[in-house]
Amino acid sequence: MDRVGQIPDRQLSDEQRMMRETCRRYVDAVVRPFIADNREREWTLTDPAHRLPPGILEEADKAGIRVLGVPEEYGGVRLDPATEAQTFAVIATEISRGDTGLADKLVQNWKIAVLLRALAPAHLQAQLFGAYMSDPQYLMAHCLTEPRGASDRWLPYNVPEAAMQTRAVHEDGYWRIDGRKQFISNGYDASLYIVYANTNPSVGMLEGTSSFVVPRDTPGLEVTRCNETIGGRYMNNGEIVFDDCRVPDDHLLARDDALRSAGVYFRPGKIIVAAKNLGVGIAAFEDTAAFVQERVQGGKVLIKHQAVALRLAAMATKLEAVSALLQRAAVAVDHGDPDAGALCDMVKVFASQEILSVCQHAVELHGGYGAMLEVGIEKYLRDASVFLHSDATSDVASFKIVKELFPATAGVYAGSE
Ligand SMILES: Cc1cc2nc3c(=O)[nH]c(=O)nc-3n(C[C@H](O)[C@H](O)[C@H](O)COP(=O)(O)OP(=O)(O)OC[C@H]3O[C@@H](n4cnc5c(N)ncnc54)[C@H](O)[C@@H]3O)c2cc1C
């Protein structure tokens, strides 16, 4: 077996092999050494803006990893569209093996680059991609979730009472946005926000939600907090308030059907979430495999104790199972198969449960070291726990699987309170 949980090199395309190699070099030379040398930094540095030194994103930029999804005419790297979801899975797994918060930062950029490429008018693309390419610290954020809740949107319940509360109203030559978004990845330090708002309160959210490009320096946009999270702490999750925030007409990305238009990345997004999750599990497994082959108890290295071997076998099997389902779902997305939606939710849910269990085994096999901040195994468990709620909770994603499998009966809106 090559590396546990990873598709063997021989099964990858040239592009995928090259991207994996590039990401692996970056992660092993830049990211993992930084994480290992700075175990306490994610907790002790009080200003979240400075937790990740600028050099980390600069090196990602030099390696060409930051600009994935940006059209080549603007200097970006466009992946083969026929296998894009599969390639993003390979890349996200590798980056997350280094740090999942860093992967979150980059993933938001990739996904929004893909969205802008598909929906933004040419002049806006030139302007936004130009700004993005010139600044390695430039981050983008995707603002859907509101204090009232996100699950209705994930399902989605397509009725007026479940619609978003952030409103956008068209006035003379501009759109006025009012509302509040929370739990937003990169929300604290993004330079550009993609904002979803209700533009027709009399219909369901699939027909009445529009999306807008809102640069950070737009008057009326205020970043109100950085959320302190259990894991993925090198991504600064934030809250943003829009108060009489005005953007010109051409900043409208999709009118009324923004949730359908965002489909260009909702499915690849779930593939990427599961891939990031897998990367955490692979890192936990690799560190644990090294530890149990070195540490001696009862007169022999731990791996020779059968109870230890059983746990290690369970970890490896779970990683291979997640990897296989991930591959199946990514191929379905790339092929536009009808079962792609259900498979994406299946792998997201399955990965979140199995990788959490892999990380639990990792903590257990490290004994007391597993709980120590300076060793880094507890970080995997914390990072893995965030995936239960990323891109829909596990319960809501499971409900979506059943809706996809039994469309005529399951998940029909049950009515308002
Ligand atoms: C680290 C992190 C990063 C995030 N990044 C982003 C981002 O970049 N952009 C963005 O827009 N959002 C983001 N989110 C928000 C995320 O998508 C939501 O937190 C998630 O979808 C859950 O929504 P909620 O928090 O509103 O919980 P709720 O929807 O209020 O759910 C609360 C509980 O009720 C259950 N529940 C809700 N509805 C139903 C139902 N109909 N049937 C059964 N059970 C139900 C849920 O499963 C859950 O257990 C992020 C969240 C986290 C934690």
The ligand as an SDF file (V2000), in Angstrom:
LIG
                    3D

 53 58  0  0  0  0  0  0  0  0999 V2000
  -16.1790   26.5140   11.4610 C   0  0  0  0  0  0  0  0  0  0  0  0
  -17.4020   26.9170   10.7150 C   0  0  0  0  0  0  0  0  0  0  0  0
  -17.2790   27.5440    9.4850 C   0  0  0  0  0  0  0  0  0  0  0  0
  -18.4100   27.9830    8.8020 C   0  0  0  0  0  0  0  0  0  0  0  0
  -18.2520   28.6640    7.6220 N   0  0  0  0  0  0  0  0  0  0  0  0
  -19.3450   29.2030    7.0110 C   0  0  0  0  0  0  0  0  0  0  0  0
  -19.1970   30.0140    5.8330 C   0  0  0  0  0  0  0  0  0  0  0  0
  -18.0880   30.2360    5.3350 O   0  0  0  0  0  0  0  0  0  0  0  0
  -20.3180   30.5630    5.2910 N   0  0  0  0  0  0  0  0  0  0  0  0
  -21.5460   30.3450    5.7930 C   0  0  0  0  0  0  0  0  0  0  0  0
  -22.5100   30.8820    5.2590 O   0  0  0  0  0  0  0  0  0  0  0  0
  -21.7360   29.5750    6.9010 N   0  0  0  0  0  0  0  0  0  0  0  0
  -20.6600   29.0040    7.5190 C   0  0  0  0  0  0  0  0  0  0  0  0
  -20.8240   28.2150    8.6530 N   0  0  0  0  0  0  0  0  0  0  0  0
  -22.1570   27.9970    9.1710 C   0  0  0  0  0  0  0  0  0  0  0  0
  -22.6190   26.5370    9.0400 C   0  0  0  0  0  0  0  0  0  0  0  0
  -22.9750   26.2510    7.7050 O   0  0  0  0  0  0  0  0  0  0  0  0
  -23.8030   26.3690   10.0140 C   0  0  0  0  0  0  0  0  0  0  0  0
  -23.3320   26.5670   11.3340 O   0  0  0  0  0  0  0  0  0  0  0  0
  -24.4380   25.0110    9.9280 C   0  0  0  0  0  0  0  0  0  0  0  0
  -25.0140   24.8320    8.6510 O   0  0  0  0  0  0  0  0  0  0  0  0
  -25.5420   24.8420   10.9930 C   0  0  0  0  0  0  0  0  0  0  0  0
  -26.4250   25.9230   11.0020 O   0  0  0  0  0  0  0  0  0  0  0  0
  -26.7740   26.6770   12.3790 P   0  0  0  0  0  0  0  0  0  0  0  0
  -25.4870   26.9070   13.0880 O   0  0  0  0  0  0  0  0  0  0  0  0
  -27.5990   27.8640   12.0510 O   0  0  0  0  0  0  0  0  0  0  0  0
  -27.5940   25.6290   13.2130 O   0  0  0  0  0  0  0  0  0  0  0  0
  -29.1840   25.3490   13.1950 P   0  0  0  0  0  0  0  0  0  0  0  0
  -29.6700   25.3480   11.7880 O   0  0  0  0  0  0  0  0  0  0  0  0
  -29.8660   26.2840   14.1240 O   0  0  0  0  0  0  0  0  0  0  0  0
  -29.2530   23.8770   13.7730 O   0  0  0  0  0  0  0  0  0  0  0  0
  -29.2450   23.5990   15.1980 C   0  0  0  0  0  0  0  0  0  0  0  0
  -29.5510   22.1110   15.4120 C   0  0  0  0  0  0  0  0  0  0  0  0
  -30.8590   21.8120   14.8950 O   0  0  0  0  0  0  0  0  0  0  0  0
  -30.7990   20.7560   13.9520 C   0  0  0  0  0  0  0  0  0  0  0  0
  -31.8090   21.0380   12.9050 N   0  0  0  0  0  0  0  0  0  0  0  0
  -32.0270   22.2090   12.2830 C   0  0  0  0  0  0  0  0  0  0  0  0
  -33.0160   22.0800   11.3900 N   0  0  0  0  0  0  0  0  0  0  0  0
  -33.4440   20.7960   11.4580 C   0  0  0  0  0  0  0  0  0  0  0  0
  -34.4420   20.0340   10.7960 C   0  0  0  0  0  0  0  0  0  0  0  0
  -35.2380   20.5800    9.8820 N   0  0  0  0  0  0  0  0  0  0  0  0
  -34.5720   18.7370   11.0990 N   0  0  0  0  0  0  0  0  0  0  0  0
  -33.7860   18.1760   12.0470 C   0  0  0  0  0  0  0  0  0  0  0  0
  -32.8240   18.8300   12.7260 N   0  0  0  0  0  0  0  0  0  0  0  0
  -32.6540   20.1320   12.4320 C   0  0  0  0  0  0  0  0  0  0  0  0
  -29.3710   20.7870   13.4050 C   0  0  0  0  0  0  0  0  0  0  0  0
  -28.9680   19.5300   12.8720 O   0  0  0  0  0  0  0  0  0  0  0  0
  -28.5970   21.1700   14.6540 C   0  0  0  0  0  0  0  0  0  0  0  0
  -28.3610   20.0150   15.4140 O   0  0  0  0  0  0  0  0  0  0  0  0
  -19.7030   27.7560    9.3390 C   0  0  0  0  0  0  0  0  0  0  0  0
  -19.8200   27.0910   10.5710 C   0  0  0  0  0  0  0  0  0  0  0  0
  -18.6920   26.6710   11.2480 C   0  0  0  0  0  0  0  0  0  0  0  0
  -18.8670   25.9760   12.5740 C   0  0  0  0  0  0  0  0  0  0  0  0
  1  2  1  0
  2  3  1  0
  2 52  2  0
  3  4  2  0
  4  5  1  0
  4 50  1  0
  5  6  2  0
  6  7  1  0
  6 13  1  0
  7  8  2  0
  7  9  1  0
  9 10  1  0
 10 11  2  0
 10 12  1  0
 12 13  2  0
 13 14  1  0
 14 15  1  0
 14 50  1  0
 15 16  1  0
 16 17  1  0
 16 18  1  0
 18 19  1  0
 18 20  1  0
 20 21  1  0
 20 22  1  0
 22 23  1  0
 23 24  1  0
 24 25  2  0
 24 26  1  0
 24 27  1  0
 27 28  1  0
 28 29  2  0
 28 30  1  0
 28 31  1  0
 31 32  1  0
 32 33  1  0
 33 34  1  0
 33 48  1  0
 34 35  1  0
 35 36  1  0
 35 46  1  0
 36 37  1  0
 36 45  1  0
 37 38  2  0
 38 39  1  0
 39 40  1  0
 39 45  2  0
 40 41  1  0
 40 42  2  0
 42 43  1  0
 43 44  2  0
 44 45  1  0
 46 47  1  0
 46 48  1  0
 48 49  1  0
 50 51  2  0
 51 52  1  0
 52 53  1  0
M  END
$$$$
